[in-house]
Amino acid sequence: MKRLFFVAAFIIPLVIHAQTIKTDVLVIGSGDAAYSASFQSFKSGVKTLLLNQKDQLDLNKIAGTKKTLMPFYQSFLKRETENAKSLDIPKPKPDKKKPVKVIVDSTQLLNVINNTQYTAIQRSGSGWEVKLTKEKSIKAKILIMADDPGKLISSLKTTSLKPATLSVLNYSENLYRTTIASNFQQGAHYLSLYNLLIPDQENLLYIPADQYEIGPPAGATAAYASFYNTKTSLSNLKGIQGELLAYKHPLMPFDDVKPTDSNWLAIQKIGITGIIKAELEQNKAYFKPEKEVTYNEIKQPIKDYYYKAQIWFDDHQNIPIDLENTINMVCYVGNKAVDATKADLQKKWSKNYRFTSKYDLKKVLTRREFAVIINEYLEPFDRINVDKTGRVIR
């Protein structure tokens, strides 16, 4: 998948009088999840419409809840609040001849319809049609439901729909490698892509209205399907993970490594592979970046990813994971020249990686340093795929 989908567009603000409003992704909902999903969808480059059935969301009310809002989400709420002050947002009136007015951002692919109910929802080909009145409707390729799904359930002729749910991080299974979201506010939790997708329901995502951390992965997944004109069941895990990481969304719930950390991306990627695992303490996940890495913790995970690593570890039993041995292992497994790798690492040690330690071949590496080196020179996250259970595909 191309990073950020490489899409840009400019739309002039307007009042839509057409009988049918067309969009790529439609998000229905009035809460945190709906806003964060719609924001990520349009940031990922597809035309997105948020159908908000309540008044304009008030940034001050959200701030009053003392939530730790993601920076992107905070800026979005601020922009929407400013739009509300500068644009006339009509309230619904009995006069159905009046057109629905849609707020269109002048530089982004996001439309917002506020304080508007819908009367019906149904499939339209591979996509969806939502009726606002008898005369007006919205057609979308992908639907994200972040509200009461009652009308949707009735339309699908099913008894229930289960919203996407987070799982507790554990290493007894490999599903954590399929993560597309995390939550460490109430313990170490993650969301698998395959807990977001709904079996037998293409191009439909159903997320809890109050969980804004699930909104961005829903938005990115919907945008991917729309942009590539494919089905949600064919979502590309690595493409969606990469998109979310590019926007600084933590996919692994490491409580002690924040997005402001200079090595955050490498630590997230290596964390997803499980080559270095978090230490789980009192329902929290700690990467412990300054702790020395040990032979036993990295031996099997690296062997799982690389055939040649099995030979290297057989030939190097219980050695310290110092810089020299790590370079030796990386060069053997990755078919790289030792001297060139040493020179490259020495040049990047402080300037690029911002390590505070000195470049010393006999130094036992910290988990931070090891993660950065493995990510840089072996690229397990970027180069090696996993299946729906998180099993490594070699």
KOLMAR-428486 format. One record per residue (C-alpha): residue in three letters; x, y, z; chain. Coordinates in Angstrom, 2 decimals. Example, Ala and Ser with C-alpha at 12.3 -4.5 7.8 and 13.67 -1.06 7.14 Angstrom:
<sites>
 res      c1      c2      c3 chain
 ALA   12.30   -4.50    7.80     A
 SER   13.67   -1.06    7.14     A
</sites>
This chain:
<sites>
 res      c1      c2      c3 chain
 MET    0.00    0.00    0.00     A
 LYS    1.31    3.46   -0.79     A
 ARG    1.97    5.44    2.37     A
 LEU   -0.94    7.76    3.17     A
 PHE   -2.47    6.54   -0.13     A
 PHE   -0.86    9.57   -1.86     A
 VAL   -4.13   11.38   -2.44     A
 ALA   -4.85   15.10   -2.21     A
 ALA   -7.95   17.02   -3.25     A
 PHE   -9.59   20.39   -2.93     A
 ILE  -13.33   20.91   -2.55     A
 ILE  -15.20   24.21   -2.58     A
 PRO  -17.74   24.68    0.25     A
 LEU  -21.26   24.25   -1.03     A
 VAL  -24.85   23.42   -0.19     A
 ILE  -25.82   20.07   -1.67     A
 HIS  -29.20   20.12   -3.40     A
 ALA  -28.78   16.81   -5.22     A
 GLN  -31.16   13.99   -4.50     A
 THR  -28.28   11.57   -3.94     A
 ILE  -25.09   12.42   -2.07     A
 LYS  -22.23   10.13   -3.05     A
 THR  -19.21    9.40   -0.91     A
 ASP  -16.53    6.75   -0.53     A
 VAL  -16.89    6.20    3.21     A
 LEU  -19.96    6.98    5.31     A
 VAL  -19.63    7.17    9.09     A
 ILE  -22.82    7.21   11.14     A
 GLY  -22.56    8.32   14.74     A
 SER  -22.31   11.20   17.17     A
 GLY  -19.62   10.10   19.59     A
 ASP  -15.88    9.85   19.91     A
 ALA  -15.49    6.81   17.65     A
 ALA  -17.45    8.37   14.79     A
 TYR  -15.35   11.52   14.83     A
 SER  -12.01    9.75   15.00     A
 ALA  -13.04    7.26   12.30     A
 SER  -14.16    9.94    9.88     A
 PHE  -11.07   12.00   10.54     A
 GLN   -8.71    9.11    9.79     A
 SER  -10.68    8.10    6.70     A
 PHE  -10.33   11.50    5.06     A
 LYS   -6.71   11.86    6.21     A
 SER   -6.06    8.55    4.43     A
 GLY   -7.26   10.15    1.24     A
 VAL  -10.82    9.17    0.42     A
 LYS  -14.04   11.15    0.32     A
 THR  -15.70   10.78    3.71     A
 LEU  -19.08   11.82    5.04     A
 LEU  -19.93   11.93    8.75     A
 LEU  -23.64   11.73    9.48     A
 ASN  -23.92   13.19   12.96     A
 GLN  -27.44   12.88   14.36     A
 LYS  -26.83   15.33   17.17     A
 ASP  -25.64   18.92   17.48     A
 GLN  -22.10   19.96   16.59     A
 LEU  -19.63   18.28   18.95     A
 ASP  -18.40   20.74   21.58     A
 LEU  -14.62   20.65   22.09     A
 ASN  -14.97   22.20   25.52     A
 LYS  -17.28   19.40   26.68     A
 ILE  -14.86   16.79   25.39     A
 ALA  -11.93   18.48   27.09     A
 GLY  -13.94   18.57   30.28     A
 THR  -13.95   14.79   30.43     A
 LYS  -10.17   14.93   30.97     A
 LYS   -9.53   12.29   28.35     A
 THR   -6.04   11.87   26.99     A
 LEU   -6.93   12.86   23.45     A
 MET   -4.69   11.94   20.56     A
 PRO   -3.14   15.07   18.97     A
 PHE   -4.80   14.43   15.60     A
 TYR   -8.19   14.03   17.25     A
 GLN   -7.78   17.17   19.33     A
 SER   -6.94   19.23   16.26     A
 PHE   -9.93   17.78   14.42     A
 LEU  -12.33   18.72   17.19     A
 LYS  -10.87   22.22   17.26     A
 ARG  -11.36   22.58   13.51     A
 GLU  -14.93   21.32   13.69     A
 THR  -15.73   23.70   16.55     A
 GLU  -14.38   26.60   14.52     A
 ASN  -16.47   25.48   11.54     A
 ALA  -19.54   25.49   13.74     A
 LYS  -18.91   29.12   14.68     A
 SER  -18.36   30.29   11.12     A
 LEU  -20.94   28.26    9.21     A
 ASP  -24.69   28.23    9.51     A
 ILE  -25.67   24.70   10.58     A
 PRO  -29.45   24.39   10.18     A
 LYS  -31.64   22.40   12.56     A
 PRO  -34.10   19.92   11.04     A
 LYS  -37.51   21.40   10.32     A
 PRO  -40.78   19.89    9.16     A
 ASP  -40.34   21.59    5.78     A
 LYS  -38.81   18.75    3.75     A
 LYS  -38.34   20.98    0.72     A
 LYS  -35.31   22.56    2.34     A
 PRO  -32.09   20.90    1.19     A
 VAL  -29.76   19.14    3.56     A
 LYS  -26.80   21.42    4.12     A
 VAL  -23.43   19.73    4.24     A
 ILE  -20.30   21.31    5.69     A
 VAL  -17.43   20.74    3.27     A
 ASP  -13.90   21.52    4.37     A
 SER  -12.22   23.60    1.68     A
 THR   -8.95   21.64    1.76     A
 GLN   -9.90   18.16    2.91     A
 LEU  -12.12   15.31    1.80     A
 LEU  -14.47   15.53    4.77     A
 ASN  -18.16   16.40    4.69     A
 VAL  -20.23   16.67    7.86     A
 ILE  -24.02   16.60    8.17     A
 ASN  -25.04   17.59   11.69     A
 ASN  -28.28   17.07   13.59     A
 THR  -29.86   14.91   10.89     A
 GLN  -31.65   11.60   11.35     A
 TYR  -31.91    8.91    8.70     A
 THR  -35.06    6.94    7.97     A
 ALA  -33.70    3.75    6.41     A
 ILE  -30.48    1.97    5.51     A
 GLN  -29.94   -0.80    2.99     A
 ARG  -27.39   -2.39    0.73     A
 SER  -26.91   -0.91   -2.71     A
 GLY  -24.83   -3.23   -4.86     A
 SER  -21.60   -3.85   -2.94     A
 GLY  -22.11   -0.58   -1.04     A
 TRP  -24.81    1.18    0.96     A
 GLU  -27.71    3.59    0.65     A
 VAL  -28.98    5.63    3.59     A
 LYS  -32.28    7.47    3.27     A
 LEU  -32.48   10.93    4.84     A
 THR  -35.92   11.74    3.46     A
 LYS  -38.09   10.27    0.70     A
 GLU  -36.26   12.44   -1.80     A
 LYS  -32.71   12.46   -0.47     A
 SER  -30.23    9.71    0.23     A
 ILE  -26.53    9.01    0.73     A
 LYS  -24.71    6.34   -1.24     A
 ALA  -21.37    5.03    0.00     A
 LYS  -18.91    2.27   -0.84     A
 ILE  -18.07    1.53    2.80     A
 LEU  -20.18    2.03    5.92     A
 ILE  -18.82    2.56    9.42     A
 MET  -21.57    2.25   12.01     A
 ALA  -20.66    3.95   15.27     A
 ASP  -24.19    4.27   16.60     A
 ASP  -27.28    2.18   17.45     A
 PRO  -27.38   -0.45   14.68     A
 GLY  -31.11   -1.17   15.04     A
 LYS  -32.15   -0.04   11.56     A
 LEU  -29.11   -1.72   10.06     A
 ILE  -29.82   -5.04   11.78     A
 SER  -33.38   -4.98   10.51     A
 SER  -32.19   -4.26    6.97     A
 LEU  -29.66   -7.10    7.03     A
 LYS  -32.32   -9.51    8.28     A
 THR  -30.10  -10.71   11.07     A
 THR  -30.65  -10.90   14.82     A
 SER  -27.59   -9.02   16.00     A
 LEU  -24.26   -7.45   15.16     A
 LYS  -21.26   -7.54   17.44     A
 PRO  -19.10   -4.41   17.59     A
 ALA  -15.32   -4.61   17.32     A
 THR  -13.75   -5.36   20.69     A
 LEU  -10.28   -5.06   22.16     A
 SER   -8.39   -8.08   23.48     A
 VAL   -6.04   -8.30   26.45     A
 LEU   -2.42   -8.50   25.31     A
 ASN   -0.93  -11.92   25.89     A
 TYR    1.84  -13.92   24.25     A
 SER    0.28  -17.37   24.49     A
 GLU   -1.00  -16.76   20.94     A
 ASN    0.30  -14.66   18.06     A
 LEU   -2.84  -12.66   17.28     A
 TYR   -1.20   -9.50   18.69     A
 ARG    0.83   -9.37   15.45     A
 THR   -2.41   -8.45   13.65     A
 THR   -2.99   -5.40   15.86     A
 ILE   -4.38   -2.18   14.37     A
 ALA   -5.07   -0.30   17.62     A
 SER   -4.16   -0.33   21.27     A
 ASN   -5.43    1.01   24.56     A
 PHE   -3.19    1.22   27.62     A
 GLN   -5.38    3.54   29.69     A
 GLN   -7.25    0.65   31.31     A
 GLY   -4.73   -2.14   30.93     A
 ALA   -2.82   -3.50   27.96     A
 HIS   -5.36   -4.09   25.18     A
 TYR   -5.13   -4.32   21.41     A
 LEU   -7.52   -4.64   18.48     A
 SER   -6.88   -7.27   15.82     A
 LEU   -7.84   -6.37   12.27     A
 TYR   -9.79   -9.63   12.22     A
 ASN  -11.87   -8.58   15.22     A
 LEU  -12.84   -5.45   13.30     A
 LEU  -13.95   -7.22   10.11     A
 ILE  -17.41   -8.79   10.19     A
 PRO  -17.69  -12.28    8.67     A
 ASP  -20.15  -12.44    5.76     A
 GLN  -20.75   -8.67    5.89     A
 GLU  -18.62   -6.97    3.27     A
 ASN  -17.82   -3.26    3.41     A
 LEU  -19.37   -2.86    6.85     A
 LEU  -17.56   -1.98   10.10     A
 TYR  -19.35   -1.70   13.42     A
 ILE  -17.52   -0.01   16.29     A
 PRO  -18.53    1.06   19.82     A
 ALA  -19.63    4.69   19.90     A
 ASP  -17.53    5.67   22.91     A
 GLN  -14.17    4.09   22.05     A
 TYR  -12.28    6.67   20.03     A
 GLU   -9.14    4.49   19.84     A
 ILE  -11.08    2.06   17.60     A
 GLY  -12.13    4.88   15.26     A
 PRO   -8.81    5.42   13.44     A
 PRO   -8.28    1.75   12.46     A
 ALA  -11.89    1.61   11.24     A
 GLY  -11.30    4.77    9.20     A
 ALA   -8.03    3.48    7.73     A
 THR   -9.53    0.07    6.91     A
 ALA  -12.53    1.65    5.19     A
 ALA  -10.28    4.04    3.29     A
 TYR   -8.08    1.18    2.11     A
 ALA  -11.05   -0.77    0.72     A
 SER  -12.45    2.31   -0.98     A
 PHE   -9.16    3.54   -2.41     A
 TYR   -8.24    0.17   -3.88     A
 ASN  -11.84   -0.59   -4.89     A
 THR  -11.78   -3.85   -2.99     A
 LYS  -13.69   -5.59   -0.21     A
 THR  -13.03   -5.12    3.47     A
 SER  -12.46   -8.88    3.74     A
 LEU   -9.42   -8.39    1.47     A
 SER   -7.88   -5.74    3.71     A
 ASN   -4.09   -5.61    3.64     A
 LEU   -2.88   -5.92    7.23     A
 LYS    0.60   -4.47    6.73     A
 GLY   -0.72   -1.65    4.58     A
 ILE   -3.25   -0.60    7.23     A
 GLN   -0.73   -0.99   10.07     A
 GLY    1.76    1.14    8.17     A
 GLU   -0.84    3.83    7.50     A
 LEU   -1.78    4.05   11.17     A
 LEU    1.84    4.11   12.34     A
 ALA    2.49    6.95    9.90     A
 TYR   -0.09    8.97   11.83     A
 LYS    1.51    8.04   15.19     A
 HIS   -1.25    5.69   16.31     A
 PRO    0.24    3.23   18.82     A
 LEU   -0.54   -0.33   17.74     A
 MET    1.17   -1.97   20.70     A
 PRO    0.06   -0.80   24.17     A
 PHE    3.50   -0.01   25.58     A
 ASP    2.91    2.14   28.63     A
 ASP    6.50    3.39   28.82     A
 VAL    7.27    4.37   25.20     A
 LYS    5.32    7.38   23.94     A
 PRO    4.96    8.63   20.33     A
 THR    7.34   11.50   21.16     A
 ASP   10.16    9.00   21.72     A
 SER   12.74    9.27   18.91     A
 ASN   12.76    5.46   18.53     A
 TRP    8.99    5.00   18.89     A
 LEU    8.39    3.71   15.36     A
 ALA   11.14    1.07   15.51     A
 ILE    9.97   -0.07   18.95     A
 GLN    6.37   -0.32   17.76     A
 LYS    7.38   -2.36   14.71     A
 ILE    9.61   -4.75   16.64     A
 GLY    6.93   -4.98   19.33     A
 ILE    4.40   -6.07   16.72     A
 THR    6.72   -8.82   15.50     A
 GLY    7.23  -10.10   19.04     A
 ILE   10.99  -10.28   18.58     A
 ILE   11.11   -8.27   21.79     A
 LYS    8.06   -8.77   23.97     A
 ALA    6.63   -6.44   26.59     A
 GLU    6.83   -7.34   30.24     A
 LEU    3.27   -7.59   31.55     A
 GLU    2.84   -6.24   35.07     A
 GLN   -0.48   -5.43   36.77     A
 ASN   -2.39   -5.35   33.48     A
 LYS    0.17   -3.00   31.93     A
 ALA    2.67   -3.68   29.13     A
 TYR    6.16   -2.28   29.58     A
 PHE    8.74   -2.42   26.82     A
 LYS   11.50   -1.37   29.24     A
 PRO   13.67    0.18   26.53     A
 GLU   16.71    0.76   28.73     A
 LYS   16.90   -2.81   30.03     A
 GLU   19.66   -4.99   28.58     A
 VAL   18.47   -7.49   26.00     A
 THR   19.17  -11.16   26.70     A
 TYR   20.10  -14.10   24.49     A
 ASN   17.17  -16.25   25.61     A
 GLU   14.47  -13.66   24.93     A
 ILE   15.44  -13.02   21.31     A
 LYS   16.73  -16.43   20.21     A
 GLN   13.45  -18.17   19.34     A
 PRO   11.58  -15.13   17.94     A
 ILE   14.37  -14.37   15.46     A
 LYS   14.60  -18.04   14.50     A
 ASP   10.85  -17.97   13.86     A
 TYR   11.35  -15.16   11.35     A
 TYR   14.54  -16.26    9.59     A
 TYR   15.73  -19.71    8.53     A
 LYS   19.39  -18.67    8.56     A
 ALA   19.04  -17.48   12.15     A
 GLN   18.63  -21.09   13.23     A
 ILE   22.14  -21.88   12.00     A
 TRP   23.63  -18.74   13.55     A
 PHE   22.17  -19.42   16.99     A
 ASP   23.26  -23.05   16.83     A
 ASP   26.81  -21.82   16.19     A
 HIS   26.65  -19.14   18.89     A
 GLN   25.39  -20.61   22.13     A
 ASN   24.51  -18.38   25.11     A
 ILE   26.64  -15.43   24.07     A
 PRO   26.08  -11.86   25.28     A
 ILE   23.95   -9.77   22.93     A
 ASP   26.55   -7.05   22.56     A
 LEU   26.91   -4.77   19.56     A
 GLU   29.56   -6.88   17.83     A
 ASN   27.59  -10.13   18.13     A
 THR   24.41   -8.39   17.00     A
 ILE   26.16   -7.01   13.91     A
 ASN   27.54  -10.46   13.20     A
 MET   24.08  -12.01   13.46     A
 VAL   22.40   -9.31   11.36     A
 CYS   25.01   -9.60    8.61     A
 TYR   24.80  -13.40    8.52     A
 VAL   21.01  -13.50    8.45     A
 GLY   20.58  -10.48    6.17     A
 ASN   23.52  -11.15    3.81     A
 LYS   25.25   -7.89    4.63     A
 ALA   28.92   -6.91    4.76     A
 VAL   30.21   -6.73    8.34     A
 ASP   32.63   -3.84    7.91     A
 ALA   30.15   -1.72    5.97     A
 THR   27.45   -2.38    8.56     A
 LYS   29.78   -1.39   11.41     A
 ALA   30.68    1.85    9.67     A
 ASP   27.04    2.66    8.90     A
 LEU   25.96    1.99   12.48     A
 GLN   28.75    4.07   13.94     A
 LYS   27.74    7.02   11.74     A
 LYS   24.05    6.75   12.69     A
 TRP   24.48    5.84   16.39     A
 SER   24.09    9.30   17.88     A
 LYS   23.00   11.43   14.93     A
 ASN   20.18    9.30   13.52     A
 TYR   19.19    6.99   16.35     A
 ARG   19.90    9.51   19.13     A
 PHE   21.31    6.85   21.41     A
 THR   22.85    8.33   24.57     A
 SER   25.39    5.53   24.98     A
 LYS   28.76    5.42   23.23     A
 TYR   29.34    3.28   20.18     A
 ASP   31.16    0.31   21.69     A
 LEU   31.34   -3.12   20.05     A
 LYS   31.59   -4.84   23.44     A
 LYS   28.58   -3.06   24.91     A
 VAL   25.58   -5.27   25.73     A
 LEU   22.67   -3.66   23.92     A
 THR   19.55   -2.31   25.53     A
 ARG   16.16   -3.43   24.24     A
 ARG   15.85   -0.01   22.60     A
 GLU   19.16   -0.30   20.76     A
 PHE   18.54   -3.88   19.69     A
 ALA   15.05   -3.04   18.41     A
 VAL   16.34   -0.14   16.33     A
 ILE   19.17   -2.21   14.80     A
 ILE   16.95   -5.18   13.96     A
 ASN   14.28   -2.90   12.49     A
 GLU   16.84   -1.03   10.40     A
 TYR   18.91   -3.91    9.04     A
 LEU   16.54   -6.90    8.96     A
 GLU   13.13   -5.13    8.64     A
 PRO   11.03   -8.05    9.94     A
 PHE    7.86   -5.96   10.20     A
 ASP    8.11   -4.51    6.70     A
 ARG    9.38   -7.56    4.83     A
 ILE    7.70  -10.57    6.45     A
 ASN    3.96  -11.23    6.46     A
 VAL    1.78  -13.04    8.95     A
 ASP   -1.51  -14.89    8.51     A
 LYS   -4.83  -14.16   10.23     A
 THR   -3.65  -15.88   13.41     A
 GLY   -0.37  -13.98   13.47     A
 ARG    1.70  -16.96   12.33     A
 VAL    4.83  -15.96   10.40     A
 ILE    4.63  -16.70    6.67     A
 ARG    8.12  -17.43    5.30     A
</sites>
